[in-house]
């Protein structure tokens, strides 16, 4: 079927069910960023494969919203279809709610699967529709249509395992008590845990249900005297099930959460996070007493404990060794005149990571983008789209690994031959942005919003900006994108010691070039004085940053000093695990620069 035929089928199904249109989101019952294929219907119906998107189909037309990371990709993938591409956040582009208000009138009904839409999003749409006399109805017409037209992927069912306290620094019982303490503070007695990363943190359960994200499709329910894990039977070994039982966790089947919620006494007081709770579950929780507030697990897991941090530092040493060896392989292949495609890069990286102890999968699909392809922030080579790496310009490589001691995320932009003056300028300005946030010292009331501006100054000085945040939190043997902290204009989370964050500014000039430099950072204490409590960042990522493209005269003295100190640290941490040839190569790559 063509995309237009699929959209027509959605339109017909909505009409047959008494609706005036239907809405699909890249979401699932757990409000996940990365979805099991089982729940991810939007790419099949629309042809757009990016993240964080919404599709609305009315009787007269259709539109898809994507964020700034995917503007270029969406334009290309939706070209030739009836779907209008909406660049969310751009001037003159209506929000989804505004579009609904403009296209639905009195007596019209929008259908959506409430189990796969966050409650706060559903309420926004509900209000926009109500203002025009229209209604929102939770009805899943997508699943039966999808299953009638193609073979829908199965719900993941990979074997589960428990992380040990030596890895996580805490047992499930200890973490359950931490959550109960937060519930008491909030005046609540119960919490439905829906986020897969939150369930994983609470119970120490891991699996391989999502690509590159070692989590299990499961829910948890915490009350003051019980904790239940809702997961398909047989997924845990007898030993792990016994360990969970000893930690106060009972097991029930995955689909039974709503039944368990309804069975609790009406006086149970649920702490409800509308942003992290699907619309169907939210309505069930509201049959009890509720207190509005964020899921406390987001804040608890955002601050890594000392055991986790020690493991994360080890993880980055291993990953740094793999990246060094990959870069040596890349340079050798190019020097020998071998033809390399973008898809070869992922294979080369995986080969080197697989040599590292504890590595078991990538933390996301490698972004290897040559030349203008890198202007698409989340470009993925494959199929007919797989450029040859030519002997000029830049190769951007964004990748990471999952290890038994942590999760990594790193981007380097490698010069693969002669560069234009523009490419050198863009690279230098990006490096300045990267350094300015990495060396920031700030008071302990600073939010991600405030810190995001530290990074943008060098690019703003040239009236250039990147349409995304500067950085995101990283999970521990979990999702590579985890909050609540991030470096972005909308983030109001105050930074605290123990938080980790990526530092990844960039330049993305359509059809010309894309440049990004990314390290993970750890937020650490920087002391107190009469002005307050100070914090700063220390680098976790250990890999050389290419200095060949840098216009050194544009760097400040402090920026040069930071880069030289960082490279000295990289050599100090990695060299003990390298052979003599590798040490010599790394010594040259981390050599100090100066005017």
JOZITA-V223936 format. One record per helix or strand. SS is the DSSP state (~ for helix, > for strand). FROM is the first residue (numbers start at 0). LEN is the number of residues. If there is no record, write none. Layout:
ss=<SS;SS>
from=<FROM;FROM>
len=<LEN;LEN>
This chain:
ss=<~;>;~;~;>;>;~;>;~;>;~;>;~;>;~;>;~;~;>;~;>;>;>;>;>;~;>;~;>;~;>;~;>;~;>;~;>;~;>;>;~;>;>;>;>;>;>;>;>;>;~;>;>;~;>;>;>;>;>;>;>;>;~;~;~>
from=<2;20;36;41;53;61;67;83;95;108;113;117;118;134;141;160;164;171;189;195;204;209;212;218;226;237;248;253;268;273;277;278;288;295;302;305;340;341;358;366;370;381;384;387;391;393;400;405;409;417;420;440;446;447;470;481;493;498;505;512;517;531;551;556;579>
len=<14;5;3;5;5;5;11;4;8;4;3;1;12;4;8;2;4;15;4;8;2;1;1;5;4;9;4;10;4;3;1;7;4;7;1;30;1;13;4;4;5;1;1;1;1;6;3;2;6;1;18;3;1;13;3;6;1;5;4;4;12;8;3;21;10>
